[in-house]
Amino acid sequence: MSGSGNGKARHFKLVVSEHQAHLLQEQYETAVTAGLGQAFRDNLHTIASRLQTDADTFGEEQYNLHHLKLQIRLGILLPVVVEYGLHKEQSMLFLRRVLFLPPQHKG
């Protein structure tokens, strides 16, 4: 899945459903409440950039949905966790979910 083999950079199309966009906004609002809104936004932007160019190497493979030709991957850039499905034959990925992962305080 990595690279097109002709030396050109591969570009992945990121598909985000309206429902996922709404859930993403909720996660951002949770991060804001926790005082980590800027970190969430900055790291989400970094992840989105990586997904458009490095979706096949960003994060770790979790499992495959063979009939759909999707590889489900998990990427983390704290405080953001992203799970996405990478199409095995097309340069396309589908956002499955984005989570805000707050820091754990040891007490």
MODELLER restraints for C-alpha pairs under 7 A, 6 or more apart:
rsr = mdl.restraints
at = mdl.atoms
rsr.add(forms.Gaussian(group=physical.xy_distance, feature=features.Distance(at['CA:1:A'], at['CA:56:A']), mean=6.50, stdev=0.5))
rsr.add(forms.Gaussian(group=physical.xy_distance, feature=features.Distance(at['CA:1:A'], at['CA:88:A']), mean=6.35, stdev=0.5))
rsr.add(forms.Gaussian(group=physical.xy_distance, feature=features.Distance(at['CA:2:A'], at['CA:56:A']), mean=5.90, stdev=0.5))
rsr.add(forms.Gaussian(group=physical.xy_distance, feature=features.Distance(at['CA:3:A'], at['CA:9:A']), mean=6.83, stdev=0.5))
rsr.add(forms.Gaussian(group=physical.xy_distance, feature=features.Distance(at['CA:3:A'], at['CA:10:A']), mean=5.87, stdev=0.5))
rsr.add(forms.Gaussian(group=physical.xy_distance, feature=features.Distance(at['CA:4:A'], at['CA:10:A']), mean=6.43, stdev=0.5))
rsr.add(forms.Gaussian(group=physical.xy_distance, feature=features.Distance(at['CA:10:A'], at['CA:53:A']), mean=6.09, stdev=0.5))
rsr.add(forms.Gaussian(group=physical.xy_distance, feature=features.Distance(at['CA:11:A'], at['CA:52:A']), mean=5.49, stdev=0.5))
rsr.add(forms.Gaussian(group=physical.xy_distance, feature=features.Distance(at['CA:11:A'], at['CA:53:A']), mean=5.12, stdev=0.5))
rsr.add(forms.Gaussian(group=physical.xy_distance, feature=features.Distance(at['CA:11:A'], at['CA:91:A']), mean=6.68, stdev=0.5))
rsr.add(forms.Gaussian(group=physical.xy_distance, feature=features.Distance(at['CA:12:A'], at['CA:51:A']), mean=6.89, stdev=0.5))
rsr.add(forms.Gaussian(group=physical.xy_distance, feature=features.Distance(at['CA:12:A'], at['CA:52:A']), mean=4.59, stdev=0.5))
rsr.add(forms.Gaussian(group=physical.xy_distance, feature=features.Distance(at['CA:12:A'], at['CA:53:A']), mean=6.10, stdev=0.5))
rsr.add(forms.Gaussian(group=physical.xy_distance, feature=features.Distance(at['CA:12:A'], at['CA:55:A']), mean=6.99, stdev=0.5))
rsr.add(forms.Gaussian(group=physical.xy_distance, feature=features.Distance(at['CA:12:A'], at['CA:91:A']), mean=4.66, stdev=0.5))
rsr.add(forms.Gaussian(group=physical.xy_distance, feature=features.Distance(at['CA:12:A'], at['CA:92:A']), mean=5.14, stdev=0.5))
rsr.add(forms.Gaussian(group=physical.xy_distance, feature=features.Distance(at['CA:12:A'], at['CA:93:A']), mean=6.79, stdev=0.5))
rsr.add(forms.Gaussian(group=physical.xy_distance, feature=features.Distance(at['CA:13:A'], at['CA:52:A']), mean=6.37, stdev=0.5))
rsr.add(forms.Gaussian(group=physical.xy_distance, feature=features.Distance(at['CA:13:A'], at['CA:91:A']), mean=6.23, stdev=0.5))
rsr.add(forms.Gaussian(group=physical.xy_distance, feature=features.Distance(at['CA:13:A'], at['CA:92:A']), mean=4.64, stdev=0.5))
rsr.add(forms.Gaussian(group=physical.xy_distance, feature=features.Distance(at['CA:13:A'], at['CA:93:A']), mean=6.18, stdev=0.5))
rsr.add(forms.Gaussian(group=physical.xy_distance, feature=features.Distance(at['CA:14:A'], at['CA:52:A']), mean=6.76, stdev=0.5))
rsr.add(forms.Gaussian(group=physical.xy_distance, feature=features.Distance(at['CA:14:A'], at['CA:92:A']), mean=6.11, stdev=0.5))
rsr.add(forms.Gaussian(group=physical.xy_distance, feature=features.Distance(at['CA:14:A'], at['CA:93:A']), mean=5.12, stdev=0.5))
rsr.add(forms.Gaussian(group=physical.xy_distance, feature=features.Distance(at['CA:14:A'], at['CA:94:A']), mean=5.99, stdev=0.5))
rsr.add(forms.Gaussian(group=physical.xy_distance, feature=features.Distance(at['CA:15:A'], at['CA:93:A']), mean=6.11, stdev=0.5))
rsr.add(forms.Gaussian(group=physical.xy_distance, feature=features.Distance(at['CA:15:A'], at['CA:94:A']), mean=4.83, stdev=0.5))
rsr.add(forms.Gaussian(group=physical.xy_distance, feature=features.Distance(at['CA:15:A'], at['CA:95:A']), mean=6.22, stdev=0.5))
rsr.add(forms.Gaussian(group=physical.xy_distance, feature=features.Distance(at['CA:16:A'], at['CA:94:A']), mean=6.28, stdev=0.5))
rsr.add(forms.Gaussian(group=physical.xy_distance, feature=features.Distance(at['CA:16:A'], at['CA:95:A']), mean=5.45, stdev=0.5))
rsr.add(forms.Gaussian(group=physical.xy_distance, feature=features.Distance(at['CA:20:A'], at['CA:97:A']), mean=6.59, stdev=0.5))
rsr.add(forms.Gaussian(group=physical.xy_distance, feature=features.Distance(at['CA:24:A'], at['CA:98:A']), mean=6.00, stdev=0.5))
rsr.add(forms.Gaussian(group=physical.xy_distance, feature=features.Distance(at['CA:27:A'], at['CA:99:A']), mean=6.12, stdev=0.5))
rsr.add(forms.Gaussian(group=physical.xy_distance, feature=features.Distance(at['CA:27:A'], at['CA:100:A']), mean=5.61, stdev=0.5))
rsr.add(forms.Gaussian(group=physical.xy_distance, feature=features.Distance(at['CA:28:A'], at['CA:37:A']), mean=6.30, stdev=0.5))
rsr.add(forms.Gaussian(group=physical.xy_distance, feature=features.Distance(at['CA:28:A'], at['CA:40:A']), mean=6.75, stdev=0.5))
rsr.add(forms.Gaussian(group=physical.xy_distance, feature=features.Distance(at['CA:31:A'], at['CA:37:A']), mean=4.77, stdev=0.5))
rsr.add(forms.Gaussian(group=physical.xy_distance, feature=features.Distance(at['CA:31:A'], at['CA:40:A']), mean=6.57, stdev=0.5))
rsr.add(forms.Gaussian(group=physical.xy_distance, feature=features.Distance(at['CA:31:A'], at['CA:100:A']), mean=6.37, stdev=0.5))
rsr.add(forms.Gaussian(group=physical.xy_distance, feature=features.Distance(at['CA:40:A'], at['CA:79:A']), mean=5.92, stdev=0.5))
rsr.add(forms.Gaussian(group=physical.xy_distance, feature=features.Distance(at['CA:40:A'], at['CA:80:A']), mean=6.07, stdev=0.5))
rsr.add(forms.Gaussian(group=physical.xy_distance, feature=features.Distance(at['CA:43:A'], at['CA:77:A']), mean=6.24, stdev=0.5))
rsr.add(forms.Gaussian(group=physical.xy_distance, feature=features.Distance(at['CA:43:A'], at['CA:80:A']), mean=6.65, stdev=0.5))
rsr.add(forms.Gaussian(group=physical.xy_distance, feature=features.Distance(at['CA:44:A'], at['CA:80:A']), mean=6.53, stdev=0.5))
rsr.add(forms.Gaussian(group=physical.xy_distance, feature=features.Distance(at['CA:50:A'], at['CA:58:A']), mean=6.87, stdev=0.5))
rsr.add(forms.Gaussian(group=physical.xy_distance, feature=features.Distance(at['CA:58:A'], at['CA:75:A']), mean=6.28, stdev=0.5))
rsr.add(forms.Gaussian(group=physical.xy_distance, feature=features.Distance(at['CA:59:A'], at['CA:73:A']), mean=6.35, stdev=0.5))
rsr.add(forms.Gaussian(group=physical.xy_distance, feature=features.Distance(at['CA:59:A'], at['CA:74:A']), mean=5.25, stdev=0.5))
rsr.add(forms.Gaussian(group=physical.xy_distance, feature=features.Distance(at['CA:59:A'], at['CA:75:A']), mean=3.84, stdev=0.5))
rsr.add(forms.Gaussian(group=physical.xy_distance, feature=features.Distance(at['CA:59:A'], at['CA:76:A']), mean=6.65, stdev=0.5))
rsr.add(forms.Gaussian(group=physical.xy_distance, feature=features.Distance(at['CA:60:A'], at['CA:73:A']), mean=5.37, stdev=0.5))
rsr.add(forms.Gaussian(group=physical.xy_distance, feature=features.Distance(at['CA:60:A'], at['CA:74:A']), mean=5.37, stdev=0.5))
rsr.add(forms.Gaussian(group=physical.xy_distance, feature=features.Distance(at['CA:60:A'], at['CA:75:A']), mean=6.39, stdev=0.5))
rsr.add(forms.Gaussian(group=physical.xy_distance, feature=features.Distance(at['CA:61:A'], at['CA:71:A']), mean=6.83, stdev=0.5))
rsr.add(forms.Gaussian(group=physical.xy_distance, feature=features.Distance(at['CA:61:A'], at['CA:72:A']), mean=6.05, stdev=0.5))
rsr.add(forms.Gaussian(group=physical.xy_distance, feature=features.Distance(at['CA:61:A'], at['CA:73:A']), mean=4.36, stdev=0.5))
rsr.add(forms.Gaussian(group=physical.xy_distance, feature=features.Distance(at['CA:61:A'], at['CA:74:A']), mean=6.52, stdev=0.5))
rsr.add(forms.Gaussian(group=physical.xy_distance, feature=features.Distance(at['CA:62:A'], at['CA:72:A']), mean=5.56, stdev=0.5))
rsr.add(forms.Gaussian(group=physical.xy_distance, feature=features.Distance(at['CA:62:A'], at['CA:73:A']), mean=5.25, stdev=0.5))
rsr.add(forms.Gaussian(group=physical.xy_distance, feature=features.Distance(at['CA:62:A'], at['CA:74:A']), mean=6.65, stdev=0.5))
rsr.add(forms.Gaussian(group=physical.xy_distance, feature=features.Distance(at['CA:63:A'], at['CA:71:A']), mean=6.10, stdev=0.5))
rsr.add(forms.Gaussian(group=physical.xy_distance, feature=features.Distance(at['CA:63:A'], at['CA:72:A']), mean=5.42, stdev=0.5))
rsr.add(forms.Gaussian(group=physical.xy_distance, feature=features.Distance(at['CA:64:A'], at['CA:70:A']), mean=5.83, stdev=0.5))
rsr.add(forms.Gaussian(group=physical.xy_distance, feature=features.Distance(at['CA:64:A'], at['CA:71:A']), mean=4.46, stdev=0.5))
rsr.add(forms.Gaussian(group=physical.xy_distance, feature=features.Distance(at['CA:64:A'], at['CA:72:A']), mean=5.86, stdev=0.5))
rsr.add(forms.Gaussian(group=physical.xy_distance, feature=features.Distance(at['CA:65:A'], at['CA:71:A']), mean=6.26, stdev=0.5))
rsr.add(forms.Gaussian(group=physical.xy_distance, feature=features.Distance(at['CA:69:A'], at['CA:87:A']), mean=5.72, stdev=0.5))
rsr.add(forms.Gaussian(group=physical.xy_distance, feature=features.Distance(at['CA:69:A'], at['CA:88:A']), mean=5.41, stdev=0.5))
rsr.add(forms.Gaussian(group=physical.xy_distance, feature=features.Distance(at['CA:70:A'], at['CA:85:A']), mean=5.52, stdev=0.5))
rsr.add(forms.Gaussian(group=physical.xy_distance, feature=features.Distance(at['CA:70:A'], at['CA:86:A']), mean=5.25, stdev=0.5))
rsr.add(forms.Gaussian(group=physical.xy_distance, feature=features.Distance(at['CA:70:A'], at['CA:87:A']), mean=4.54, stdev=0.5))
rsr.add(forms.Gaussian(group=physical.xy_distance, feature=features.Distance(at['CA:70:A'], at['CA:88:A']), mean=5.74, stdev=0.5))
rsr.add(forms.Gaussian(group=physical.xy_distance, feature=features.Distance(at['CA:71:A'], at['CA:85:A']), mean=5.44, stdev=0.5))
rsr.add(forms.Gaussian(group=physical.xy_distance, feature=features.Distance(at['CA:71:A'], at['CA:86:A']), mean=5.06, stdev=0.5))
rsr.add(forms.Gaussian(group=physical.xy_distance, feature=features.Distance(at['CA:71:A'], at['CA:87:A']), mean=6.45, stdev=0.5))
rsr.add(forms.Gaussian(group=physical.xy_distance, feature=features.Distance(at['CA:71:A'], at['CA:88:A']), mean=6.77, stdev=0.5))
rsr.add(forms.Gaussian(group=physical.xy_distance, feature=features.Distance(at['CA:72:A'], at['CA:84:A']), mean=5.66, stdev=0.5))
rsr.add(forms.Gaussian(group=physical.xy_distance, feature=features.Distance(at['CA:72:A'], at['CA:85:A']), mean=4.39, stdev=0.5))
rsr.add(forms.Gaussian(group=physical.xy_distance, feature=features.Distance(at['CA:72:A'], at['CA:86:A']), mean=6.27, stdev=0.5))
rsr.add(forms.Gaussian(group=physical.xy_distance, feature=features.Distance(at['CA:73:A'], at['CA:83:A']), mean=5.71, stdev=0.5))
rsr.add(forms.Gaussian(group=physical.xy_distance, feature=features.Distance(at['CA:73:A'], at['CA:84:A']), mean=5.49, stdev=0.5))
rsr.add(forms.Gaussian(group=physical.xy_distance, feature=features.Distance(at['CA:73:A'], at['CA:85:A']), mean=6.28, stdev=0.5))
rsr.add(forms.Gaussian(group=physical.xy_distance, feature=features.Distance(at['CA:74:A'], at['CA:82:A']), mean=5.80, stdev=0.5))
rsr.add(forms.Gaussian(group=physical.xy_distance, feature=features.Distance(at['CA:74:A'], at['CA:83:A']), mean=4.53, stdev=0.5))
rsr.add(forms.Gaussian(group=physical.xy_distance, feature=features.Distance(at['CA:74:A'], at['CA:84:A']), mean=6.64, stdev=0.5))
rsr.add(forms.Gaussian(group=physical.xy_distance, feature=features.Distance(at['CA:75:A'], at['CA:81:A']), mean=5.88, stdev=0.5))
rsr.add(forms.Gaussian(group=physical.xy_distance, feature=features.Distance(at['CA:75:A'], at['CA:82:A']), mean=5.24, stdev=0.5))
rsr.add(forms.Gaussian(group=physical.xy_distance, feature=features.Distance(at['CA:75:A'], at['CA:83:A']), mean=6.41, stdev=0.5))
rsr.add(forms.Gaussian(group=physical.xy_distance, feature=features.Distance(at['CA:76:A'], at['CA:82:A']), mean=6.33, stdev=0.5))
rsr.add(forms.Gaussian(group=physical.xy_distance, feature=features.Distance(at['CA:78:A'], at['CA:101:A']), mean=6.79, stdev=0.5))
rsr.add(forms.Gaussian(group=physical.xy_distance, feature=features.Distance(at['CA:79:A'], at['CA:100:A']), mean=5.66, stdev=0.5))
rsr.add(forms.Gaussian(group=physical.xy_distance, feature=features.Distance(at['CA:79:A'], at['CA:101:A']), mean=4.91, stdev=0.5))
rsr.add(forms.Gaussian(group=physical.xy_distance, feature=features.Distance(at['CA:79:A'], at['CA:102:A']), mean=5.93, stdev=0.5))
rsr.add(forms.Gaussian(group=physical.xy_distance, feature=features.Distance(at['CA:80:A'], at['CA:98:A']), mean=6.94, stdev=0.5))
rsr.add(forms.Gaussian(group=physical.xy_distance, feature=features.Distance(at['CA:80:A'], at['CA:99:A']), mean=5.85, stdev=0.5))
rsr.add(forms.Gaussian(group=physical.xy_distance, feature=features.Distance(at['CA:80:A'], at['CA:100:A']), mean=5.09, stdev=0.5))
rsr.add(forms.Gaussian(group=physical.xy_distance, feature=features.Distance(at['CA:80:A'], at['CA:101:A']), mean=6.01, stdev=0.5))
rsr.add(forms.Gaussian(group=physical.xy_distance, feature=features.Distance(at['CA:81:A'], at['CA:98:A']), mean=5.62, stdev=0.5))
rsr.add(forms.Gaussian(group=physical.xy_distance, feature=features.Distance(at['CA:81:A'], at['CA:99:A']), mean=5.03, stdev=0.5))
rsr.add(forms.Gaussian(group=physical.xy_distance, feature=features.Distance(at['CA:81:A'], at['CA:100:A']), mean=6.44, stdev=0.5))
rsr.add(forms.Gaussian(group=physical.xy_distance, feature=features.Distance(at['CA:81:A'], at['CA:101:A']), mean=6.80, stdev=0.5))
rsr.add(forms.Gaussian(group=physical.xy_distance, feature=features.Distance(at['CA:82:A'], at['CA:97:A']), mean=5.85, stdev=0.5))
rsr.add(forms.Gaussian(group=physical.xy_distance, feature=features.Distance(at['CA:82:A'], at['CA:98:A']), mean=4.48, stdev=0.5))
rsr.add(forms.Gaussian(group=physical.xy_distance, feature=features.Distance(at['CA:82:A'], at['CA:99:A']), mean=6.42, stdev=0.5))
rsr.add(forms.Gaussian(group=physical.xy_distance, feature=features.Distance(at['CA:83:A'], at['CA:95:A']), mean=6.50, stdev=0.5))
rsr.add(forms.Gaussian(group=physical.xy_distance, feature=features.Distance(at['CA:83:A'], at['CA:96:A']), mean=5.37, stdev=0.5))
rsr.add(forms.Gaussian(group=physical.xy_distance, feature=features.Distance(at['CA:83:A'], at['CA:97:A']), mean=5.27, stdev=0.5))
rsr.add(forms.Gaussian(group=physical.xy_distance, feature=features.Distance(at['CA:83:A'], at['CA:98:A']), mean=6.44, stdev=0.5))
rsr.add(forms.Gaussian(group=physical.xy_distance, feature=features.Distance(at['CA:84:A'], at['CA:93:A']), mean=6.61, stdev=0.5))
rsr.add(forms.Gaussian(group=physical.xy_distance, feature=features.Distance(at['CA:84:A'], at['CA:94:A']), mean=5.49, stdev=0.5))
rsr.add(forms.Gaussian(group=physical.xy_distance, feature=features.Distance(at['CA:84:A'], at['CA:95:A']), mean=4.51, stdev=0.5))
rsr.add(forms.Gaussian(group=physical.xy_distance, feature=features.Distance(at['CA:84:A'], at['CA:96:A']), mean=4.79, stdev=0.5))
rsr.add(forms.Gaussian(group=physical.xy_distance, feature=features.Distance(at['CA:84:A'], at['CA:97:A']), mean=6.86, stdev=0.5))
rsr.add(forms.Gaussian(group=physical.xy_distance, feature=features.Distance(at['CA:85:A'], at['CA:93:A']), mean=5.39, stdev=0.5))
rsr.add(forms.Gaussian(group=physical.xy_distance, feature=features.Distance(at['CA:85:A'], at['CA:94:A']), mean=5.02, stdev=0.5))
rsr.add(forms.Gaussian(group=physical.xy_distance, feature=features.Distance(at['CA:85:A'], at['CA:95:A']), mean=6.51, stdev=0.5))
rsr.add(forms.Gaussian(group=physical.xy_distance, feature=features.Distance(at['CA:85:A'], at['CA:96:A']), mean=6.70, stdev=0.5))
rsr.add(forms.Gaussian(group=physical.xy_distance, feature=features.Distance(at['CA:86:A'], at['CA:92:A']), mean=6.24, stdev=0.5))
rsr.add(forms.Gaussian(group=physical.xy_distance, feature=features.Distance(at['CA:86:A'], at['CA:93:A']), mean=4.36, stdev=0.5))
rsr.add(forms.Gaussian(group=physical.xy_distance, feature=features.Distance(at['CA:86:A'], at['CA:94:A']), mean=6.56, stdev=0.5))
rsr.add(forms.Gaussian(group=physical.xy_distance, feature=features.Distance(at['CA:87:A'], at['CA:93:A']), mean=5.81, stdev=0.5))
